[in-house]
């Protein structure tokens, strides 16, 4: 069973990557030189001050223990669901009370020798002992559960939340309080990836406010979800900027998004790891969609989660839709679909969505570039351009794979090529010595072309699209004429 939670990079800065050095210096170096524990005092003051203005921002960006958990322990962590008990308010308050009582008790005891030579060593050791305890307990929990298990009941985390609430009560942190913000929730894929990569195992995609912000106080503002959002709609901003972004974001292609009840009408196996699923609409019975758009397919209820797939069918009578899915190694969503979806099964869909690959039919020339499973939207796009009137004078499709046996829908593309004198279909295989057609990558074919006046639409793996974007830049194709989606 593929794990719900994903191990991904969370150390985007030098502090987040190497802050653990401070933790080990104090926790273990302090055993020999106790005064190192005194360094914890400015840390406590700093995190409390930062929290007053920015919530638990310290936890996600500066915390030395957080760095230890994310940098050193992440690779060996089981990274599974954090026990509900550790995440409960009851346990957090109880642990905070116990920790505070012991810390204050020790400080009072040490204060009795104030003015004597051993005082600073004794005071430092109080914090060394606390840091060592956090390192051992938090590190153990990180290994057996998830890297940030400790952060769910960390006394310093609770202290930060109290400071943050005071800042909100006084109304002084509205402009400084940056939260995870969605440009427009209409564009969210509801894929749950923000939750799957979240160190605190929160669910931003299910909790956005009417201001498109994630208000959960346990969010540590680490931006891991921002970096990993497939839709690219997340930022870390204050309320004012979030609302500005919301107002400026174009939702063309998403305005007709709706919930759709359907059933699996047909399952067609194209390859061992590629299957075409056709869904028949039930409620509503008809749904119009454009070639180049995608649809969301619900894969589970708890937590609610969908997967976004390019529509590979042509909208003939608006009563059904097809998606072509490649089973990914360790793929959470594709694993569920391949194992559980059967003909006749009820399925929940959402959509249609997307505008990046909806071709401008007033363009003079169009280049379509599909890599691997990224060919699927072009099946519908090419048919639409061949069979319906448009102003396009010529359009080409470059279809790249690694090996010949990976090509799909080739006969359909060739039939459409024969049907239209405006369309050219170009296949290219990168590593297949037996392949008799063009060899290399899609970028090699692009370099041979004069793309003056072309609008370019691409879909494929990120390495392919990134390389293609560089080539297009070298060929002086304007950015406003390039449209791209990752497969």
TORROZA-414631 format. One line per field, with one value per residue (C-alpha): residue number from 0; residue in three letters; x, y, z. Coordinates in pm, whole numbers. Each point is the difference from the previous one (the first is absolute). Layout:
<drentors>
seq NUM:...
type ALA:...
xx X:...
yy Y:...
zz Z:...
</drentors>
This chain:
<drentors>
seq 0:1:2:3:4:5:6:7:8:9:10:11:12:13:14:15:16:17:18:19:20:21:22:23:24:25:26:27:28:29:30:31:32:33:34:35:36:37:38:39:40:41:42:43:44:45:46:47:48:49:50:51:52:53:54:55:56:57:58:59:60:61:62:63:64:65:66:67:68:69:70:71:72:73:74:75:76:77:78:79:80:81:82:83:84:85:86:87:88:89:90:91:92:93:94:95:96:97:98:99:100:101:102:103:104:105:106:107:108:109:110:111:112:113:114:115:116:117:118:119:120:121:122:123:124:125:126:127:128:129:130:131:132:133:134:135:136:137:138:139:140:141:142:143:144:145:146:147:148:149:150:151:152:153:154:155:156:157:158:159:160:161:162:163:164:165:166:167:168:169:170:171:172:173:174:175:176:177:178:179:180:181:182:183:184:185:186:187:188:189:190:191:192:193:194:195:196:197:198:199:200:201:202:203:204:205:206:207:208:209:210:211:212:213:214:215:216:217:218:219:220:221:222:223:224:225:226:227:228:229:230:231:232:233:234:235:236:237:238:239:240:241:242:243:244:245:246:247:248:249:250:251:252:253:254:255:256:257:258:259:260:261:262:263:264:265:266:267:268:269:270:271:272:273:274:275:276:277:278:279:280:281:282:283:284:285:286:287:288:289:290:291:292:293:294:295:296:297:298:299:300:301:302:303:304:305:306:307:308:309:310:311:312:313:314:315:316:317:318:319:320:321:322:323:324:325:326:327:328:329:330:331:332:333:334:335:336:337:338:339:340:341:342:343:344:345:346:347:348:349:350:351:352:353:354:355:356:357:358:359:360:361:362:363:364:365:366:367:368:369:370:371:372:373:374:375:376:377:378:379:380:381:382:383:384:385:386:387:388:389:390:391:392:393:394:395:396:397:398:399:400:401:402:403:404:405:406:407:408:409:410:411:412:413:414:415:416:417:418:419:420:421:422:423:424:425:426:427:428:429:430:431:432:433:434:435:436:437:438:439:440:441:442:443:444:445:446:447:448:449:450:451:452:453:454:455:456:457:458:459:460:461:462:463:464:465:466:467:468:469:470:471:472:473:474:475:476:477:478:479:480:481:482:483:484:485:486
type UNK:UNK:UNK:UNK:UNK:UNK:UNK:UNK:UNK:UNK:UNK:UNK:UNK:UNK:UNK:UNK:UNK:UNK:UNK:UNK:UNK:UNK:UNK:UNK:UNK:UNK:UNK:UNK:UNK:UNK:UNK:UNK:UNK:UNK:UNK:UNK:UNK:UNK:UNK:UNK:UNK:UNK:UNK:UNK:UNK:UNK:UNK:UNK:UNK:UNK:UNK:UNK:UNK:UNK:UNK:UNK:UNK:UNK:UNK:UNK:UNK:UNK:UNK:UNK:UNK:UNK:UNK:UNK:UNK:UNK:UNK:UNK:UNK:UNK:UNK:UNK:UNK:UNK:UNK:UNK:UNK:UNK:UNK:UNK:UNK:UNK:UNK:UNK:UNK:UNK:UNK:UNK:UNK:UNK:UNK:UNK:UNK:UNK:UNK:UNK:UNK:UNK:UNK:UNK:UNK:UNK:UNK:UNK:UNK:UNK:UNK:UNK:UNK:UNK:UNK:UNK:UNK:UNK:UNK:UNK:UNK:UNK:UNK:UNK:UNK:UNK:UNK:UNK:UNK:UNK:UNK:UNK:UNK:UNK:UNK:UNK:UNK:UNK:UNK:UNK:UNK:UNK:UNK:UNK:UNK:UNK:UNK:UNK:UNK:UNK:UNK:UNK:UNK:UNK:UNK:UNK:UNK:UNK:UNK:UNK:UNK:UNK:UNK:UNK:UNK:UNK:UNK:UNK:UNK:UNK:UNK:UNK:UNK:UNK:UNK:UNK:UNK:UNK:UNK:UNK:UNK:UNK:UNK:UNK:UNK:UNK:UNK:UNK:UNK:UNK:UNK:UNK:UNK:UNK:UNK:UNK:UNK:UNK:UNK:UNK:UNK:UNK:UNK:UNK:UNK:UNK:UNK:UNK:UNK:UNK:UNK:UNK:UNK:UNK:UNK:UNK:UNK:UNK:UNK:UNK:UNK:UNK:UNK:UNK:UNK:UNK:UNK:UNK:UNK:UNK:UNK:UNK:UNK:UNK:UNK:UNK:UNK:UNK:UNK:UNK:UNK:UNK:UNK:UNK:UNK:UNK:UNK:UNK:UNK:UNK:UNK:UNK:UNK:UNK:UNK:UNK:UNK:UNK:UNK:UNK:UNK:UNK:UNK:UNK:UNK:UNK:UNK:UNK:UNK:UNK:UNK:UNK:UNK:UNK:UNK:UNK:UNK:UNK:UNK:UNK:UNK:UNK:UNK:UNK:UNK:UNK:UNK:UNK:UNK:UNK:UNK:UNK:UNK:UNK:UNK:UNK:UNK:UNK:UNK:UNK:UNK:UNK:UNK:UNK:UNK:UNK:UNK:UNK:UNK:UNK:UNK:UNK:UNK:UNK:UNK:UNK:UNK:UNK:UNK:UNK:UNK:UNK:UNK:UNK:UNK:UNK:UNK:UNK:UNK:UNK:UNK:UNK:UNK:UNK:UNK:UNK:UNK:UNK:UNK:UNK:UNK:UNK:UNK:UNK:UNK:UNK:UNK:UNK:UNK:UNK:UNK:UNK:UNK:UNK:UNK:UNK:UNK:UNK:UNK:UNK:UNK:UNK:UNK:UNK:UNK:UNK:UNK:UNK:UNK:UNK:UNK:UNK:UNK:UNK:UNK:UNK:UNK:UNK:UNK:UNK:UNK:UNK:UNK:UNK:UNK:UNK:UNK:UNK:UNK:UNK:UNK:UNK:UNK:UNK:UNK:UNK:UNK:UNK:UNK:UNK:UNK:UNK:UNK:UNK:UNK:UNK:UNK:UNK:UNK:UNK:UNK:UNK:UNK:UNK:UNK:UNK:UNK:UNK:UNK:UNK:UNK:UNK:UNK:UNK:UNK:UNK:UNK:UNK:UNK:UNK:UNK:UNK:UNK:UNK:UNK:UNK:UNK:UNK:UNK:UNK:UNK:UNK:UNK:UNK:UNK:UNK:UNK:UNK:UNK:UNK:UNK:UNK:UNK:UNK:UNK:UNK:UNK:UNK:UNK:UNK:UNK:UNK:UNK:UNK:UNK:UNK:UNK:UNK:UNK:UNK:UNK:UNK:UNK:UNK:UNK:UNK:UNK:UNK:UNK:UNK:UNK:UNK:UNK:UNK:UNK:UNK:UNK
xx 0:143:34:-240:271:285:362:106:256:-93:338:-15:250:340:-155:-256:264:273:-178:27:367:-121:-220:284:240:-228:-149:329:273:-178:68:366:-47:-333:11:-98:-349:-23:-33:-350:-119:25:-158:-306:-23:35:-260:-249:56:-26:-320:-160:15:10:-143:210:226:305:-85:3:292:245:-52:324:-193:-222:315:116:-330:-24:366:145:-297:-233:189:-34:-343:-296:-189:-339:-307:67:-211:-313:95:320:-198:-274:-41:-28:342:156:-126:91:354:39:-103:239:289:-58:-29:329:181:-119:79:357:42:-118:243:290:-92:85:372:-11:324:213:253:-204:-317:43:103:-299:-236:140:-36:-373:-44:253:-204:-321:159:138:-341:-165:269:-40:-380:-66:257:-144:-354:129:146:-298:-280:73:283:-209:-189:158:-116:-362:45:318:-22:170:-264:-275:190:9:-374:-68:224:-169:-346:108:122:-334:-192:193:-46:369:84:-253:258:287:-201:81:-211:-21:-225:-168:-20:-350:-151:-185:338:86:31:-115:285:111:368:25:-116:222:316:-104:243:-287:-234:-262:-252:25:-199:-306:18:46:-204:-216:312:182:231:88:-70:110:225:207:127:374:19:278:-131:50:-353:67:298:-187:-344:-73:-233:261:-261:146:203:95:-154:-194:-372:24:231:-197:-317:187:123:-350:-138:266:-5:-172:-221:-77:-45:-107:-323:-212:149:-275:-55:-93:-147:106:77:279:-138:310:354:245:350:249:320:75:36:-235:-379:-271:-305:-328:-248:-368:-162:-307:-61:10:-56:192:321:171:378:271:284:305:-182:28:-237:30:-69:-80:216:-90:-231:215:161:-183:242:-12:249:23:18:9:-310:99:-344:-161:-323:-247:-334:99:-118:333:368:317:331:312:201:352:67:289:253:-94:-294:-260:-289:68:44:-351:-157:169:-88:-354:-176:-229:-260:-328:158:-138:259:3:159:61:61:56:309:299:87:375:-42:-317:135:-52:-181:76:373:171:235:-7:255:-114:263:-87:241:-88:-345:-16:-131:-351:-148:126:-214:-309:172:118:-337:-170:237:-40:-377:-112:44:281:241:313:197:229:52:251:12:335:-48:303:59:300:-78:-222:-232:-103:-186:-380:-277:241:-253:-249:255:106:-363:-56:320:-129:-329:149:263:61:113:342:66:362:113:335:154:294:169:-142:268:-261:-217:23:-153:151:233:64:-215:-285:246:218:-296:-87:353:-42:-313:-65:-253:-55:-365:-84:-196:131:-196:188:-82:243:240:164:350:-144:-198:288:241:-252:-52:374:7:-300:176:308:-223:-141:-354:-175:-109:-355:-19:101:-250:99:-133:195:-121
yy 0:338:240:295:232:99:60:315:275:250:168:288:225:-43:54:-274:-233:46:135:-346:78:239:-275:-249:268:91:-342:-193:265:147:-318:105:376:81:373:-93:-48:376:31:-143:313:232:-277:-5:379:4:-267:167:337:-140:-182:323:126:-315:-298:-317:130:-72:-371:-33:225:42:-272:-199:-308:33:1:-317:-174:111:-32:-297:-209:32:-264:-266:99:-234:318:-140:156:179:-157:201:9:191:253:52:327:-195:-162:327:195:-279:-27:379:16:-282:150:351:-125:-188:283:261:-234:-43:375:82:-254:145:357:-86:-1:325:192:-308:-138:-309:199:50:-361:-124:235:-102:-368:45:89:-260:-270:129:15:-351:-131:157:-143:-353:-8:200:-195:-335:109:127:-338:-213:232:313:257:277:-211:194:332:-97:18:208:242:268:-51:62:305:132:-51:193:284:-4:20:300:166:-66:123:327:25:55:-297:24:127:-216:-321:-201:-307:-263:161:-137:227:-135:-306:-71:-103:-246:-360:-134:-248:18:39:304:-231:-290:213:208:-50:52:-229:274:24:349:-92:-82:302:318:292:229:216:-298:-34:-294:120:-306:119:-318:91:66:208:-216:37:-370:-11:311:-166:-326:125:-159:288:261:214:21:284:119:346:225:51:321:-145:-328:193:201:-323:-143:305:-9:-375:-98:-307:-47:-372:-54:199:-302:-236:-216:-323:-290:-340:-265:-368:-194:-92:-149:-103:-42:-133:168:-128:-199:328:222:-22:217:52:129:155:41:309:-54:327:226:-221:238:191:208:8:131:-191:61:16:-246:-166:-96:-362:-73:-279:-1:154:29:237:110:-27:24:-51:233:-165:153:-76:-233:-20:233:163:-148:4:124:-321:-165:68:-209:27:-202:-89:-135:-192:171:-186:65:205:46:104:-224:-294:54:47:-302:-223:113:150:-246:34:116:161:337:277:363:249:373:227:73:205:163:243:-41:-261:139:99:350:-73:344:-74:-37:-283:-243:-245:-273:-184:-314:-209:-345:-8:374:-91:-63:352:29:-292:218:321:-134:-149:329:197:-245:-34:352:331:226:260:-208:-46:-275:-194:-266:-258:-124:-315:-119:-319:-196:-324:-88:-224:299:174:4:126:0:-141:272:277:-144:-24:364:97:-168:184:350:168:251:-259:-168:-280:-54:-289:-13:-264:79:-330:-266:-131:-202:304:98:345:315:-63:230:229:232:286:-142:20:350:124:-101:212:363:92:357:90:-321:-42:-295:-234:-261:-280:-253:-80:302:-82:4:321:177:-97:102:339:66:-97:221:289:-63:-6:341:-124:259:-113:116:-253:-300:-200:-292:-266:-274:-357
zz 0:-104:292:9:129:-230:93:-177:41:271:43:-244:181:166:344:-58:-144:262:307:157:76:270:147:29:125:290:76:0:12:300:197:6:-17:170:-78:-358:139:52:-380:37:184:-305:-208:226:-7:-380:-73:235:-168:-352:94:119:-358:-217:189:-3:-276:218:13:-377:-83:291:260:54:107:-304:-212:174:-67:-364:-98:186:115:-300:-208:271:129:-55:-95:91:156:327:279:78:369:-72:-205:260:192:323:-38:-119:300:241:-139:-2:368:95:-197:137:359:-20:-176:252:291:-123:-63:352:142:-200:94:360:-90:-201:45:50:-249:-100:-72:-375:-54:198:-183:-337:87:68:-367:-116:174:-158:-346:42:106:-306:-224:136:37:-317:-198:108:-86:-335:-88:102:-117:-205:6:155:257:286:-147:62:379:29:297:-208:-267:255:129:-357:-44:320:-118:-342:151:205:-318:-166:305:-8:-377:-73:-223:-282:-251:125:39:-313:-63:-270:-261:-313:-303:-72:164:-327:-142:279:-123:341:-42:363:-83:227:280:-102:19:303:292:245:-200:-40:-285:-156:-312:211:230:-204:131:-212:-29:-153:301:223:354:198:287:-18:-346:26:-319:-145:-359:-76:-137:-211:-168:-61:-112:-343:-90:95:175:353:151:348:38:233:-38:-200:-265:-9:-86:-265:-162:15:-181:-271:-71:-322:42:-369:-49:361:9:-98:259:147:192:-229:87:-252:-39:-167:-340:-160:90:-285:60:-234:163:314:189:-203:15:-155:223:-143:240:-86:151:218:182:-189:-303:-228:64:-266:1:-229:-157:217:333:288:244:366:99:363:142:370:259:314:-48:-314:-290:-378:-280:-299:-344:-345:-201:-284:-163:-250:120:-248:185:349:168:83:51:-26:177:-73:307:37:320:172:209:364:-131:273:-225:-297:235:136:-345:-160:296:73:-303:-178:-277:151:307:109:-24:109:-239:7:-293:-276:85:-161:-274:-59:-273:-156:-341:-136:-324:-137:1:-336:95:292:137:237:205:198:205:132:158:-69:-344:137:-30:-358:-107:47:-108:-337:-81:88:-224:-289:12:96:-179:117:-135:55:-322:126:319:96:278:132:204:197:199:121:-187:-296:202:213:-286:30:-229:-296:-247:96:-51:-336:-112:95:-181:-314:39:21:-214:282:256:32:248:112:219:177:230:223:80:-233:-238:-191:-68:-367:38:146:291:291:211:-88:45:-279:-238:118:-72:-364:-40:-83:267:-108:52:188:318:196:231:203:241:142:283:165:-132:-353:40:176:-278:-266:161:-20:-369:-77:169:-215:-309:103:49:218:346:-64:-286:215:207:214:236:176:-34
</drentors>
